[in-house]
Amino acid sequence: MKMLNIALPKGRLGEKVYAMFEKCGYECPEIKENGRKLIFENEEVGVRYFWVKPSDVSIYVERGAADIGVAGKDILLEYAPDVYEFLDMNIGKCRMAVAGKKGFFDDRRKTLKVATKFVEIAKAHYASKCREIDIIKLNGSIEIAPILGLSDVIVDIVETGTTLKENDLEVVETIVPISARLIANKSSYKFKTEEITRLSAALSEIIPD
């Protein structure tokens, strides 16, 4: 049996993802032990898991350090890694949206100032509308950008919308729904087709509605 290297996103999403793998028979009991260990394996079922930062999962998979992994659709759209996307796991659901101050009106005579971490997604969205924009790349709390007049709108992930409400912002439009996706390294898929296909099929049986 060939060992499958699996990159899991750290945090709550990763725990949900692991629970799904476990349910499919790809368990690795030591992963539940509290400690600082990052790599766990179970030779009997042929899996090696490791925890990585959610935004790094696609890098590990694309470069072959992991055969498969679970990454948010936002990461796949933003960085366009050269990987196979197998399954929508229907968890970690949220949306990529444009938000602005309450009552925001887009004056198309002016260049729209857009603050975001997701530069490529924002560019593609506004290019499709032939809208001229000035991108302001931020890494921290983007919600304050429109409040302080740094930007007109923000492009960001919205889960519940609570943070927006607390800052007197509202969703102007939804760009795309986001959820966790199972991805695979292209070369690994050639050499471990059977193992990856079997795991993917098992997961697809238990994906929540």
Stockholm file with secondary structure:
# STOCKHOLM 1.0

chainA/1-209         MKMLNIALPKGRLGEKVYAMFEKCGYECPEIKENGRKLIFENEEVGVRYFWVKPSDVSIYVERGAADIGVAGKDILLEYAPDVYEFLDMNIGKCRMAVAGKKGFFDDRRKTLKVATKFVEIAKAHYASKCREIDIIKLNGSIEIAPILGLSDVIVDIVETGTTLKENDLEVVETIVPISARLIANKSSYKFKTEEITRLSAALSEIIPD
#=GR chainA/1-209 SS CCCEEEEEESSHHHHHHHHHHHHTTCCCGGGGSCSSCCEEEETTTTEEEEEECGGGHHHHHHTTSCSEEEEEHHHHHHHCCSCEEEEECCCSCEEEEEEEETTCCCCTTSCEEEEESCHHHHHHHHHTTTCCEEEEECSSCTTHHHHTTSCSEEEEEESSSHHHHHTTEEEEEEEEEECEEEEECHHHHHHSHHHHHHHHHHHHHHCCC
#=GC SS_cons         CCCEEEEEESSHHHHHHHHHHHHTTCCCGGGGSCSSCCEEEETTTTEEEEEECGGGHHHHHHTTSCSEEEEEHHHHHHHCCSCEEEEECCCSCEEEEEEEETTCCCCTTSCEEEEESCHHHHHHHHHTTTCCEEEEECSSCTTHHHHTTSCSEEEEEESSSHHHHHTTEEEEEEEEEECEEEEECHHHHHHSHHHHHHHHHHHHHHCCC
//
